[in-house]
Amino acid sequence: MGLFDKKDCSICGAKIGLLGNRKLKDGNMCKDCAGKLSVWFQDRSDSTVAEIQNQLGVRKAYADLLEKGFNATRAYGEFGCILIDDIMGNFVALPDTSDSFFGDAKVITSIDQIKDKHPDVIMFNQVEGVDINVTVTSREEKQTVDGNQVSYNPRHMIYMAQFSVTIRIKNHPFIKKMTVPLNNGAIQIRNMGERKVTEYKDTVKAMLTGYKGPEFEIENRSAFYNNNSLKDLILRTEYDLPDYAYGFKVDKLTNWKQIQEYQYYLAMAEEIKAALENY
């Protein structure tokens, strides 16, 4: 057999093109069959033909289950998504809800929106645990002086926060974990210089848990929420925010909108964790 001879797919029997082979432990797989595998599956090259065939059979059963009925009693995420069916005790999740590489992610509230992505159905009792991930990167914000970019004194920094949850799975034939990004675009928090947080932080915490001082009031507060179960939770639950979230000016809370967003996604992650760990 020549080096460039076409191989047969060990799953469906089709001829595999020169660049279309997906190597298995004991065989070959075409790109069409590879596209039917779970988005959460990471061990293709170490899997046997029998294991891949079993996975495709399990995923066919998932598709049949979704056709019979999946009632999303709770929905989370604005980049990836998690839909929970509390009645049946299961959930589905995707790491990306966009329709293409450059497409915008979308908020998912119904299984009908993502059936074409063939999500896996996971039972509550297959959840080993949920980890909350807050990834923060930063960059310095500079000013232009005499045509040059120079630092402020004290330095101004922009911190960018991304939220996700990692769901660890047990007793599953091909999924070990699912990491779901929650926010579409980082929350950008400006810190205009270093400051020590003293009673100012306590004032903000009091405000977040019920205080409605006019100085901190903003219009259209409800516009920052799209989950009714979190809308009330956000103002009565305390979460630790990084010191830089409170800004620099003592007379004005410069990051109120960003603080709300930070609290919102952290509360969302906490609610997901509670829902999947305490079934």
Backbone as JSON, one array per atom type, in Angstrom:
{
  "sequence": "MGLFDKKDCSICGAKIGLLGNRKLKDGNMCKDCAGKLSVWFQDRSDSTVAEIQNQLGVRKAYADLLEKGFNATRAYGEFGCILIDDIMGNFVALPDTSDSFFGDAKVITSIDQIKDKHPDVIMFNQVEGVDINVTVTSREEKQTVDGNQVSYNPRHMIYMAQFSVTIRIKNHPFIKKMTVPLNNGAIQIRNMGERKVTEYKDTVKAMLTGYKGPEFEIENRSAFYNNNSLKDLILRTEYDLPDYAYGFKVDKLTNWKQIQEYQYYLAMAEEIKAALENY",
  "N": [[0.85, -1.2, 0.0], [0.63, 2.19, -0.87], [2.12, 5.24, 0.34], [0.42, 7.41, 0.06], [-2.03, 6.33, -0.4], [-5.58, 6.09, -0.19], [-7.3, 5.69, 2.89], [-9.63, 3.56, 4.6], [-12.46, 4.52, 6.53], [-12.75, 3.37, 9.78], [-15.09, 3.43, 11.12], [-17.42, 4.18, 9.58], [-16.81, 3.18, 7.07], [-16.27, 4.7, 4.83], [-14.18, 6.16, 2.22], [-11.18, 7.86, 3.07], [-9.93, 11.07, 2.67], [-6.77, 12.64, 1.72], [-6.0, 14.54, 3.7], [-7.88, 14.08, 5.59], [-7.87, 12.17, 7.6], [-8.45, 10.94, 10.87], [-6.69, 9.75, 13.33], [-7.05, 6.73, 15.12], [-6.59, 4.57, 18.01], [-6.5, 1.95, 17.13], [-7.19, 2.1, 14.48], [-8.74, 4.06, 11.83], [-10.4, 7.19, 11.23], [-12.87, 9.1, 9.58], [-13.36, 12.64, 8.85], [-16.03, 13.34, 8.98], [-17.23, 11.46, 10.71], [-15.7, 12.07, 12.94], [-16.71, 14.59, 13.49], [-19.05, 13.97, 14.73], [-18.5, 13.32, 17.29], [-18.43, 13.93, 20.87], [-18.24, 17.31, 22.0], [-16.86, 17.59, 24.31], [-15.06, 15.58, 24.45], [-11.78, 14.33, 24.75], [-9.89, 12.39, 24.19], [-9.38, 11.14, 21.67], [-7.28, 10.06, 19.98], [-6.25, 8.09, 21.59], [-8.21, 6.25, 21.77], [-10.06, 3.28, 21.05], [-11.52, 1.67, 18.13], [-13.85, 0.36, 18.89], [-14.52, 1.78, 21.22], [-15.07, 4.33, 20.2], [-17.26, 3.72, 18.56], [-19.06, 2.96, 20.55], [-19.33, 5.43, 21.86], [-20.62, 6.97, 19.87], [-23.01, 5.61, 19.77], [-24.05, 6.09, 22.33], [-24.35, 8.86, 22.18], [-26.28, 9.02, 20.21], [-28.42, 8.01, 21.65], [-28.68, 10.09, 23.47], [-29.57, 12.14, 21.76], [-32.06, 11.09, 21.02], [-33.29, 11.17, 23.5], [-33.46, 13.92, 23.96], [-35.23, 14.62, 21.97], [-37.56, 13.49, 22.9], [-38.16, 15.05, 25.03], [-37.05, 17.77, 26.89], [-37.01, 19.83, 29.5], [-36.04, 22.94, 30.14], [-35.55, 24.14, 33.11], [-33.86, 25.91, 34.31], [-31.48, 28.26, 33.12], [-28.2, 29.16, 32.13], [-25.42, 31.32, 31.4], [-23.7, 33.27, 28.91], [-21.96, 33.0, 26.91], [-20.73, 30.32, 26.7], [-23.08, 27.72, 27.58], [-25.39, 26.45, 30.04], [-27.99, 24.33, 30.51], [-30.49, 23.34, 32.67], [-32.51, 20.67, 33.72], [-34.52, 20.37, 36.16], [-36.59, 18.7, 36.83], [-36.25, 16.2, 35.55], [-33.74, 15.72, 36.44], [-31.27, 16.21, 35.11], [-28.8, 17.68, 32.84], [-27.6, 19.82, 30.16], [-24.7, 21.05, 28.42], [-22.67, 23.48, 26.76], [-19.57, 24.68, 25.4], [-19.45, 26.9, 23.79], [-21.65, 29.03, 22.2], [-21.82, 30.28, 19.79], [-22.44, 30.53, 16.25], [-20.49, 30.32, 14.37], [-16.91, 30.65, 13.74], [-16.32, 33.39, 13.88], [-18.69, 34.28, 14.79], [-21.24, 35.8, 16.86], [-21.69, 34.95, 20.26], [-24.6, 33.64, 21.89], [-27.41, 34.1, 24.1], [-28.77, 31.3, 25.59], [-31.84, 29.79, 26.14], [-33.54, 27.72, 25.68], [-33.78, 24.27, 24.77], [-34.27, 23.82, 22.12], [-32.83, 25.7, 20.74], [-30.26, 24.73, 20.56], [-30.23, 22.12, 19.71], [-29.23, 21.31, 17.25], [-26.54, 21.26, 17.69], [-26.08, 19.01, 19.06], [-25.9, 18.32, 21.99], [-24.51, 16.67, 24.92], [-26.26, 14.7, 27.33], [-26.23, 14.93, 30.71], [-26.48, 13.3, 33.82], [-27.5, 14.38, 37.1], [-26.35, 12.83, 39.14], [-23.96, 12.11, 38.06], [-22.2, 14.11, 38.44], [-19.24, 15.04, 39.85], [-18.15, 17.25, 41.08], [-18.05, 20.9, 41.18], [-16.09, 23.5, 39.99], [-15.32, 26.91, 40.45], [-14.12, 29.35, 38.31], [-12.21, 32.24, 38.09], [-10.67, 34.24, 35.96], [-8.22, 36.61, 35.7], [-6.77, 39.17, 33.89], [-4.48, 41.86, 33.12], [-3.76, 45.24, 32.09], [-1.77, 48.17, 31.58], [-3.05, 51.44, 31.65], [-2.3, 54.22, 29.76], [-1.25, 57.7, 29.29], [-1.13, 60.37, 26.85], [1.56, 62.44, 26.43], [3.14, 65.16, 25.17], [3.22, 63.86, 22.72], [4.07, 61.33, 23.4], [3.52, 58.1, 24.89], [2.93, 57.78, 28.22], [3.13, 56.77, 31.69], [0.52, 57.19, 34.14], [0.6, 58.92, 37.27], [-0.39, 58.19, 40.37], [-0.05, 54.89, 38.8], [-2.45, 53.88, 36.32], [-4.54, 51.13, 35.97], [-6.1, 48.55, 34.03], [-8.19, 45.97, 34.72], [-9.2, 42.78, 33.62], [-11.8, 40.56, 33.76], [-12.73, 37.18, 33.48], [-15.22, 34.72, 33.67], [-15.88, 31.32, 34.5], [-17.12, 27.95, 34.81], [-16.0, 24.77, 35.89], [-17.1, 21.62, 35.43], [-16.76, 18.66, 36.99], [-16.83, 15.32, 35.98], [-18.07, 12.05, 36.7], [-18.11, 8.45, 36.37], [-18.68, 8.23, 33.62], [-18.63, 7.3, 30.2], [-17.01, 8.73, 28.32], [-16.63, 11.44, 28.94], [-14.84, 13.62, 30.98], [-14.58, 16.13, 32.14], [-16.17, 19.38, 32.02], [-15.75, 22.54, 30.9], [-17.2, 25.59, 31.12], [-17.47, 28.71, 29.73], [-18.8, 31.74, 31.06], [-19.3, 34.55, 30.74], [-19.69, 36.8, 28.01], [-17.23, 38.34, 26.66], [-14.82, 40.18, 28.44], [-15.15, 41.51, 31.78], [-14.31, 44.76, 32.35], [-12.41, 46.47, 34.59], [-11.47, 49.49, 35.88], [-8.7, 50.77, 37.61], [-7.71, 53.49, 39.11], [-5.03, 54.14, 40.18], [-3.18, 53.24, 43.17], [-4.73, 52.37, 46.25], [-5.63, 52.14, 49.68], [-8.14, 50.09, 50.93], [-10.54, 50.9, 53.19], [-12.95, 51.85, 55.4], [-14.45, 52.5, 53.22], [-14.8, 50.28, 51.59], [-16.47, 48.76, 53.23], [-18.72, 50.38, 53.19], [-19.55, 50.11, 50.54], [-20.13, 47.38, 50.47], [-22.28, 47.34, 52.24], [-24.08, 48.78, 50.75], [-24.45, 47.05, 48.56], [-25.87, 45.03, 49.78], [-28.32, 46.02, 50.45], [-28.39, 48.79, 51.05], [-29.4, 51.85, 49.64], [-28.2, 54.3, 48.74], [-28.39, 57.58, 47.32], [-26.15, 58.48, 45.96], [-24.98, 56.28, 44.83], [-26.81, 55.25, 43.16], [-28.05, 54.01, 40.05], [-29.45, 54.3, 36.75], [-31.88, 52.12, 35.24], [-31.27, 49.67, 36.54], [-32.09, 46.98, 36.45], [-31.39, 46.18, 33.93], [-28.97, 44.94, 33.89], [-29.25, 42.33, 34.46], [-30.35, 39.07, 33.58], [-31.56, 36.89, 34.57], [-34.0, 35.84, 36.58], [-33.81, 34.53, 39.03], [-31.41, 35.35, 39.99], [-31.53, 38.06, 40.13], [-32.6, 39.17, 42.48], [-30.97, 37.91, 44.33], [-28.46, 39.03, 43.94], [-28.34, 41.46, 45.29], [-28.46, 40.82, 47.91], [-26.52, 39.11, 48.71], [-23.24, 38.73, 49.86], [-20.15, 38.97, 48.31], [-16.66, 38.55, 48.06], [-14.85, 41.06, 46.61], [-12.09, 42.0, 44.51], [-9.68, 44.4, 45.68], [-9.11, 46.4, 43.8], [-11.46, 46.81, 42.48], [-12.93, 48.86, 43.5], [-12.18, 51.31, 42.57], [-10.69, 54.61, 42.5], [-11.28, 57.28, 43.27], [-12.47, 58.81, 46.15], [-14.88, 60.1, 46.52], [-16.65, 59.08, 44.73], [-18.08, 56.19, 43.4], [-16.47, 54.62, 41.08], [-16.66, 52.31, 39.56], [-19.21, 51.15, 39.53], [-21.11, 49.89, 37.76], [-19.49, 47.84, 36.71], [-18.86, 46.48, 39.05], [-21.4, 45.48, 39.69], [-21.72, 43.73, 37.5], [-19.57, 41.98, 37.92], [-20.33, 40.86, 40.39], [-22.69, 39.67, 39.54], [-21.93, 37.59, 37.7], [-20.35, 36.04, 39.36], [-22.22, 35.3, 41.26], [-23.9, 33.85, 39.57], [-22.19, 31.69, 38.92], [-21.92, 30.56, 41.47], [-24.56, 29.76, 41.89], [-24.91, 27.82, 39.9], [-23.06, 25.92, 40.79], [-24.22, 25.19, 43.26], [-26.64, 24.11, 42.33], [-25.87, 21.84, 40.86], [-24.3, 20.35, 42.57], [-25.8, 19.82, 44.81], [-28.04, 18.17, 44.39]],
  "CA": [[0.0, 0.0, 0.0], [1.42, 3.38, -0.98], [2.04, 6.22, 1.42], [-0.69, 8.35, -0.14], [-3.27, 5.61, -0.68], [-6.69, 6.45, 0.68], [-7.65, 4.71, 3.91], [-11.06, 3.41, 4.87], [-12.9, 4.87, 7.89], [-13.07, 2.17, 10.56], [-16.41, 3.6, 11.72], [-18.5, 4.14, 8.58], [-16.36, 2.5, 5.88], [-16.02, 5.62, 3.71], [-12.8, 6.46, 1.9], [-10.7, 9.05, 3.76], [-9.05, 11.87, 1.84], [-5.37, 12.77, 2.14], [-5.89, 15.31, 4.94], [-9.09, 13.89, 6.37], [-7.79, 11.07, 8.56], [-8.36, 11.17, 12.31], [-6.11, 8.48, 13.74], [-7.5, 6.07, 16.35], [-5.59, 3.67, 18.58], [-6.41, 0.73, 16.32], [-7.87, 2.29, 13.21], [-8.8, 5.4, 11.25], [-11.74, 7.77, 11.27], [-13.03, 10.24, 8.68], [-13.71, 13.87, 9.54], [-17.47, 13.37, 9.22], [-17.47, 10.72, 11.95], [-15.09, 12.84, 14.02], [-17.61, 15.68, 13.81], [-20.18, 13.47, 15.53], [-18.05, 13.06, 18.66], [-18.77, 14.96, 21.87], [-17.35, 18.46, 22.08], [-16.11, 17.47, 25.56], [-14.2, 14.4, 24.36], [-10.4, 14.77, 24.58], [-8.95, 11.26, 24.07], [-9.66, 10.43, 20.44], [-6.15, 9.28, 19.45], [-6.01, 6.96, 22.49], [-9.43, 5.45, 21.83], [-10.2, 2.19, 20.08], [-12.68, 1.75, 17.26], [-15.02, -0.05, 19.68], [-14.87, 2.87, 22.14], [-15.69, 5.38, 19.4], [-18.59, 3.23, 18.18], [-19.88, 3.05, 21.75], [-19.66, 6.84, 22.1], [-21.62, 7.41, 18.91], [-24.27, 5.0, 20.17], [-24.52, 6.83, 23.51], [-24.79, 10.18, 21.75], [-27.56, 8.82, 19.52], [-29.42, 7.89, 22.71], [-28.89, 11.45, 23.99], [-30.4, 12.86, 20.79], [-33.42, 10.56, 21.16], [-33.82, 11.66, 24.77], [-33.8, 15.34, 23.79], [-36.42, 14.69, 21.13], [-38.72, 13.09, 23.71], [-38.52, 16.15, 25.9], [-36.1, 18.31, 27.86], [-37.6, 21.08, 29.97], [-35.0, 23.75, 30.79], [-36.09, 24.91, 34.23], [-32.88, 26.96, 34.6], [-30.54, 28.48, 32.03], [-27.08, 29.99, 32.55], [-24.34, 31.55, 30.47], [-23.88, 34.21, 27.82], [-20.99, 32.59, 25.89], [-21.15, 28.93, 26.77], [-24.41, 27.65, 28.21], [-25.79, 25.3, 30.83], [-29.44, 24.21, 30.68], [-30.77, 22.34, 33.71], [-33.86, 20.15, 33.84], [-34.64, 19.93, 37.56], [-37.62, 17.66, 36.95], [-35.65, 14.93, 35.16], [-32.45, 15.57, 37.13], [-30.15, 16.17, 34.19], [-28.47, 18.97, 32.25], [-26.73, 19.84, 28.98], [-23.79, 22.19, 28.46], [-21.82, 23.72, 25.6], [-18.55, 25.67, 25.7], [-19.52, 28.03, 22.87], [-22.97, 29.02, 21.56], [-21.79, 31.0, 18.52], [-22.73, 29.69, 15.09], [-19.29, 30.21, 13.55], [-15.7, 31.1, 14.43], [-16.41, 34.82, 14.11], [-20.07, 34.61, 15.14], [-21.5, 36.24, 18.22], [-22.34, 34.0, 21.15], [-25.98, 34.06, 22.17], [-27.99, 33.59, 25.33], [-29.59, 30.12, 25.31], [-32.86, 29.54, 27.17], [-34.34, 26.56, 25.29], [-33.02, 23.21, 24.13], [-34.49, 23.91, 20.68], [-31.81, 26.58, 20.17], [-28.95, 24.07, 20.45], [-30.36, 20.71, 19.32], [-28.38, 21.03, 16.09], [-25.17, 21.09, 18.17], [-26.07, 17.65, 19.63], [-25.28, 18.31, 23.32], [-24.6, 15.46, 25.73], [-27.16, 14.8, 28.48], [-25.53, 14.44, 31.9], [-27.32, 13.18, 35.0], [-26.98, 15.05, 38.29], [-25.51, 11.93, 39.95], [-22.67, 11.95, 37.41], [-21.38, 15.28, 38.76], [-18.34, 14.84, 40.99], [-17.97, 18.54, 41.74], [-18.02, 22.06, 40.3], [-15.08, 24.49, 40.35], [-15.55, 28.25, 39.92], [-12.87, 29.93, 37.82], [-12.18, 33.67, 37.77], [-9.38, 34.51, 35.34], [-8.03, 38.06, 35.62], [-5.58, 39.7, 33.24], [-4.43, 43.32, 33.33], [-2.87, 46.06, 31.26], [-1.65, 49.54, 32.09], [-3.63, 52.51, 30.85], [-1.34, 55.33, 29.73], [-1.7, 58.98, 28.76], [-0.25, 60.95, 25.84], [2.21, 63.68, 26.84], [4.11, 65.59, 24.15], [3.29, 62.86, 21.67], [4.57, 60.06, 23.91], [2.69, 57.37, 25.84], [3.6, 57.72, 29.53], [2.29, 56.29, 32.79], [-0.04, 58.11, 35.11], [1.2, 58.83, 38.6], [-0.03, 56.77, 40.33], [-0.39, 54.18, 37.58], [-3.81, 53.44, 36.07], [-4.57, 49.77, 35.45], [-7.39, 47.97, 33.65], [-8.25, 44.54, 35.02], [-10.23, 42.13, 32.8], [-12.21, 39.33, 34.45], [-13.52, 36.18, 32.77], [-15.79, 33.73, 34.59], [-16.28, 30.02, 33.95], [-17.23, 26.85, 35.78], [-15.55, 23.46, 35.43], [-17.93, 20.56, 36.01], [-16.03, 17.4, 36.96], [-17.79, 14.25, 35.71], [-17.67, 10.7, 37.11], [-18.91, 7.33, 35.87], [-19.14, 8.51, 32.26], [-17.72, 6.57, 29.29], [-16.09, 9.52, 27.49], [-16.5, 12.83, 29.39], [-14.2, 13.75, 32.29], [-14.89, 17.45, 32.69], [-16.79, 20.34, 31.11], [-15.47, 23.91, 31.33], [-18.17, 26.44, 30.43], [-17.33, 30.16, 29.92], [-20.1, 32.33, 31.4], [-19.52, 35.91, 30.22], [-19.29, 37.06, 26.63], [-16.43, 39.56, 26.77], [-14.32, 40.37, 29.81], [-15.55, 42.68, 32.57], [-13.14, 45.62, 32.45], [-12.47, 47.28, 35.8], [-10.38, 50.46, 35.91], [-8.18, 51.15, 38.92], [-6.97, 54.73, 38.85], [-4.04, 54.35, 41.21], [-3.25, 52.36, 44.33], [-5.33, 52.94, 47.45], [-5.99, 51.16, 50.7], [-9.57, 50.05, 51.14], [-10.86, 50.86, 54.63], [-14.4, 51.88, 55.59], [-15.1, 52.66, 51.93], [-15.21, 48.94, 51.16], [-17.62, 48.37, 54.04], [-19.86, 51.15, 52.7], [-19.99, 49.5, 49.3], [-20.76, 46.1, 50.82], [-23.59, 47.64, 52.81], [-24.92, 49.19, 49.63], [-24.78, 45.87, 47.77], [-26.77, 44.15, 50.52], [-29.57, 46.66, 50.8], [-28.32, 50.25, 51.12], [-29.71, 52.46, 48.35], [-27.81, 55.71, 48.79], [-28.56, 58.21, 46.01], [-24.87, 58.68, 45.3], [-24.59, 55.06, 44.13], [-27.94, 54.77, 42.37], [-27.93, 54.16, 38.6], [-30.69, 54.04, 36.03], [-32.04, 50.83, 34.55], [-30.52, 48.66, 37.27], [-32.48, 45.62, 36.06], [-30.84, 45.85, 32.62], [-27.74, 44.19, 34.04], [-29.58, 40.96, 34.84], [-31.3, 38.38, 32.69], [-31.96, 35.66, 35.25], [-34.79, 36.33, 37.7], [-33.39, 33.95, 40.29], [-30.21, 36.06, 40.45], [-31.77, 39.5, 40.22], [-32.73, 39.52, 43.89], [-29.81, 37.36, 45.03], [-27.28, 39.86, 43.77], [-28.34, 42.57, 46.23], [-28.52, 40.39, 49.31], [-25.43, 38.19, 48.96], [-21.93, 39.36, 49.85], [-19.01, 38.26, 47.74], [-15.42, 39.33, 48.16], [-14.35, 41.62, 45.38], [-10.71, 42.48, 44.65], [-9.62, 45.8, 46.11], [-9.08, 47.33, 42.68], [-12.79, 47.01, 41.94], [-13.58, 50.03, 44.09], [-11.75, 52.54, 41.94], [-9.68, 55.43, 43.17], [-11.85, 58.5, 43.84], [-13.22, 58.53, 47.37], [-16.21, 60.71, 46.49], [-17.49, 58.5, 43.7], [-17.82, 54.78, 43.08], [-16.24, 54.72, 39.64], [-16.86, 51.03, 38.88], [-20.46, 50.56, 40.04], [-21.66, 48.97, 36.77], [-18.61, 46.68, 36.63], [-19.05, 45.72, 40.3], [-22.63, 44.72, 39.51], [-21.48, 42.64, 36.56], [-18.69, 41.02, 38.6], [-21.17, 40.16, 41.36], [-23.68, 38.88, 38.82], [-21.36, 36.35, 37.17], [-19.93, 35.22, 40.49], [-23.45, 34.72, 41.8], [-24.32, 32.83, 38.61], [-21.34, 30.52, 39.11], [-22.29, 29.95, 42.76], [-25.86, 29.1, 41.75], [-24.66, 26.6, 39.13], [-22.38, 24.99, 41.69], [-25.21, 24.69, 44.21], [-27.65, 23.31, 41.64], [-25.32, 20.57, 40.37], [-23.67, 19.57, 43.65], [-26.75, 19.56, 45.89], [-29.27, 17.63, 43.82]],
  "C": [[0.88, 1.24, 0.0], [1.18, 4.34, 0.16], [0.81, 7.1, 1.3], [-1.98, 7.65, -0.55], [-4.36, 6.02, 0.31], [-6.99, 5.31, 1.65], [-9.17, 4.66, 4.05], [-11.34, 3.82, 6.31], [-13.32, 3.6, 8.61], [-14.46, 2.25, 11.19], [-17.51, 3.43, 10.69], [-18.1, 3.46, 7.28], [-16.04, 3.4, 4.7], [-14.53, 5.79, 3.47], [-12.41, 7.79, 2.55], [-9.71, 9.77, 2.86], [-7.68, 12.04, 2.48], [-5.24, 13.48, 3.49], [-7.08, 15.09, 5.87], [-9.02, 12.82, 7.44], [-7.68, 11.56, 10.0], [-7.95, 9.84, 12.94], [-6.71, 8.0, 15.07], [-6.42, 5.11, 16.83], [-5.41, 2.44, 17.71], [-7.14, 0.88, 14.99], [-7.85, 3.74, 12.76], [-10.25, 5.89, 11.26], [-11.8, 8.98, 10.34], [-13.48, 11.46, 9.46], [-15.21, 13.97, 9.81], [-17.82, 12.62, 10.5], [-16.88, 11.45, 13.14], [-15.98, 13.99, 14.45], [-18.81, 15.27, 14.63], [-19.79, 13.19, 16.97], [-18.43, 14.21, 19.59], [-17.75, 16.09, 21.85], [-16.47, 18.4, 23.32], [-15.11, 16.32, 25.54], [-12.78, 14.81, 24.0], [-9.43, 13.64, 24.22], [-9.12, 10.48, 22.78], [-8.51, 9.54, 19.99], [-5.82, 8.08, 20.33], [-7.21, 6.04, 22.6], [-9.45, 4.39, 20.74], [-11.43, 2.43, 19.22], [-13.94, 1.39, 18.05], [-15.46, 1.06, 20.63], [-15.54, 4.03, 21.4], [-17.1, 4.97, 18.98], [-19.55, 3.3, 19.36], [-20.29, 4.49, 22.02], [-20.74, 7.33, 21.15], [-23.0, 6.81, 19.22], [-24.88, 5.73, 21.37], [-25.07, 8.19, 23.08], [-26.08, 10.11, 20.92], [-28.69, 8.69, 20.53], [-29.72, 9.25, 23.34], [-29.81, 12.23, 23.06], [-31.85, 12.39, 20.87], [-34.07, 11.08, 22.43], [-34.26, 13.12, 24.64], [-35.05, 15.51, 22.93], [-37.68, 14.37, 21.93], [-39.11, 14.19, 24.68], [-37.43, 16.5, 26.89], [-36.63, 19.67, 28.25], [-36.55, 21.87, 30.75], [-35.64, 24.61, 31.87], [-35.15, 26.03, 34.66], [-31.89, 27.04, 33.45], [-29.47, 29.46, 32.47], [-26.11, 30.18, 31.38], [-24.69, 32.48, 29.33], [-22.78, 34.04, 26.77], [-21.13, 31.1, 25.7], [-22.52, 28.91, 27.41], [-24.55, 26.37, 29.01], [-27.31, 25.36, 30.97], [-29.71, 23.06, 31.64], [-32.25, 21.96, 33.68], [-34.0, 19.57, 35.25], [-35.64, 18.8, 37.71], [-37.03, 16.29, 36.64], [-34.29, 14.69, 35.82], [-31.27, 15.43, 36.19], [-29.88, 17.56, 33.61], [-27.67, 18.77, 30.97], [-25.86, 21.08, 29.08], [-22.99, 22.26, 27.17], [-20.79, 24.79, 25.95], [-18.65, 26.94, 24.86], [-20.86, 27.96, 22.13], [-22.98, 29.78, 20.24], [-21.97, 30.02, 17.37], [-21.54, 29.51, 14.17], [-18.11, 30.77, 14.33], [-15.77, 32.58, 14.77], [-17.82, 35.25, 14.53], [-20.2, 35.04, 16.59], [-22.14, 35.11, 19.02], [-23.74, 34.52, 21.48], [-26.47, 33.43, 23.46], [-28.96, 32.47, 24.98], [-30.57, 29.91, 26.47], [-33.68, 28.3, 26.88], [-33.47, 25.54, 24.58], [-33.17, 23.26, 22.61], [-33.44, 24.77, 19.99], [-30.49, 25.86, 19.9], [-29.05, 22.59, 20.09], [-29.44, 20.36, 18.17], [-26.91, 20.88, 16.46], [-25.0, 19.76, 18.91], [-25.37, 17.61, 21.0], [-25.45, 16.97, 24.03], [-25.51, 15.71, 26.93], [-26.49, 14.15, 29.68], [-26.49, 14.41, 33.09], [-26.67, 13.88, 36.19], [-26.02, 14.14, 39.07], [-24.19, 11.58, 39.27], [-21.73, 13.13, 37.68], [-20.55, 14.99, 40.01], [-18.13, 16.12, 41.76], [-17.92, 19.65, 40.7], [-17.0, 23.06, 40.84], [-15.41, 25.82, 39.69], [-14.21, 28.86, 39.54], [-13.06, 31.41, 37.5], [-10.78, 33.98, 37.25], [-9.25, 36.01, 35.11], [-6.71, 38.37, 34.93], [-5.6, 41.22, 33.39], [-3.54, 43.98, 32.3], [-2.86, 47.47, 31.82], [-2.29, 50.51, 31.11], [-2.71, 53.73, 30.92], [-1.96, 56.58, 29.14], [-0.69, 59.49, 27.73], [0.26, 62.3, 26.32], [3.29, 64.01, 25.82], [4.32, 64.52, 23.08], [3.78, 61.5, 22.1], [3.57, 59.43, 24.88], [3.45, 57.19, 27.16], [2.6, 57.28, 30.59], [1.69, 57.46, 33.57], [0.73, 57.96, 36.42], [0.14, 59.19, 39.64], [-0.55, 56.09, 39.06], [-1.88, 53.85, 37.52], [-3.75, 52.05, 35.44], [-5.99, 49.4, 35.05], [-7.3, 46.47, 33.87], [-9.43, 43.94, 34.25], [-10.54, 40.75, 33.38], [-13.09, 38.46, 33.57], [-13.96, 35.11, 33.76], [-16.14, 32.44, 33.85], [-16.47, 29.05, 35.1], [-16.71, 25.58, 35.12], [-16.34, 22.39, 36.18], [-17.16, 19.25, 35.86], [-17.03, 16.24, 36.93], [-17.23, 12.9, 36.15], [-18.61, 9.68, 36.45], [-19.51, 7.62, 34.48], [-18.15, 7.89, 31.29], [-16.73, 7.45, 28.53], [-15.96, 10.99, 27.89], [-15.91, 12.85, 30.8], [-14.49, 15.1, 32.95], [-15.46, 18.33, 31.58], [-16.5, 21.73, 31.65], [-16.3, 24.86, 30.48], [-17.9, 27.91, 30.71], [-18.7, 30.79, 30.13], [-20.33, 33.7, 30.78], [-18.95, 36.07, 28.83], [-18.55, 38.39, 26.59], [-16.05, 39.81, 28.21], [-14.96, 41.59, 30.46], [-14.3, 43.52, 32.8], [-13.31, 46.59, 33.62], [-11.25, 48.19, 35.86], [-10.0, 50.78, 37.35], [-7.24, 52.34, 38.71], [-6.0, 55.02, 39.98], [-4.23, 53.42, 42.39], [-3.92, 53.09, 45.49], [-5.62, 51.81, 48.42], [-7.49, 51.25, 50.93], [-9.85, 49.92, 52.63], [-12.37, 50.84, 54.77], [-15.14, 52.05, 54.27], [-15.61, 51.32, 51.41], [-16.44, 48.48, 51.94], [-18.88, 49.11, 53.59], [-20.43, 50.52, 51.43], [-20.68, 48.16, 49.58], [-22.16, 46.31, 51.4], [-24.57, 48.03, 51.7], [-25.37, 47.98, 48.81], [-25.78, 44.96, 48.47], [-28.0, 44.89, 51.04], [-29.56, 48.18, 50.82], [-28.54, 50.85, 49.74], [-29.4, 53.95, 48.38], [-27.89, 56.35, 47.42], [-27.26, 58.37, 45.24], [-24.49, 57.48, 44.44], [-25.7, 54.53, 43.24], [-27.66, 54.97, 40.87], [-29.27, 53.86, 37.97], [-30.67, 52.64, 35.43], [-31.21, 49.72, 35.21], [-30.83, 47.25, 36.76], [-31.9, 45.22, 34.71], [-29.58, 45.0, 32.71], [-28.0, 42.72, 34.38], [-30.51, 40.35, 33.8], [-31.75, 37.06, 33.29], [-32.69, 36.06, 36.52], [-34.35, 35.77, 39.04], [-32.16, 34.65, 40.85], [-30.48, 37.53, 40.69], [-31.9, 39.96, 41.66], [-31.51, 39.06, 44.68], [-28.64, 38.32, 45.03], [-27.2, 40.96, 44.82], [-28.41, 42.12, 47.69], [-27.38, 39.43, 49.67], [-24.1, 38.91, 48.87], [-20.9, 38.43, 49.22], [-17.79, 39.15, 47.86], [-14.99, 39.77, 46.77], [-12.9, 42.03, 45.57], [-10.69, 43.97, 44.97], [-9.69, 46.77, 44.94], [-10.47, 47.62, 42.13], [-13.43, 48.31, 42.41], [-13.07, 51.35, 43.53], [-10.76, 53.31, 42.78], [-10.28, 56.63, 43.86], [-12.74, 58.18, 45.03], [-14.66, 59.03, 47.27], [-17.14, 60.08, 45.46], [-17.09, 57.05, 43.47], [-17.69, 54.66, 41.57], [-16.59, 53.45, 38.89], [-18.17, 50.36, 39.28], [-21.04, 49.54, 39.05], [-20.82, 47.7, 36.72], [-18.7, 45.83, 37.9], [-20.33, 44.89, 40.22], [-22.42, 43.51, 38.6], [-20.61, 41.56, 37.2], [-19.5, 40.19, 39.58], [-22.14, 39.21, 40.66], [-23.1, 37.55, 38.35], [-20.85, 35.44, 38.28], [-21.13, 34.56, 41.14], [-23.99, 33.63, 40.88], [-23.51, 31.55, 38.79], [-21.67, 29.79, 40.4], [-23.61, 29.2, 42.65], [-25.74, 27.81, 40.94], [-24.04, 25.53, 40.02], [-23.37, 24.36, 42.66], [-26.21, 23.76, 43.54], [-27.13, 21.92, 41.28], [-24.69, 19.72, 41.47], [-24.68, 19.15, 44.71], [-28.09, 19.06, 45.35], [-29.97, 16.74, 44.83]]
}
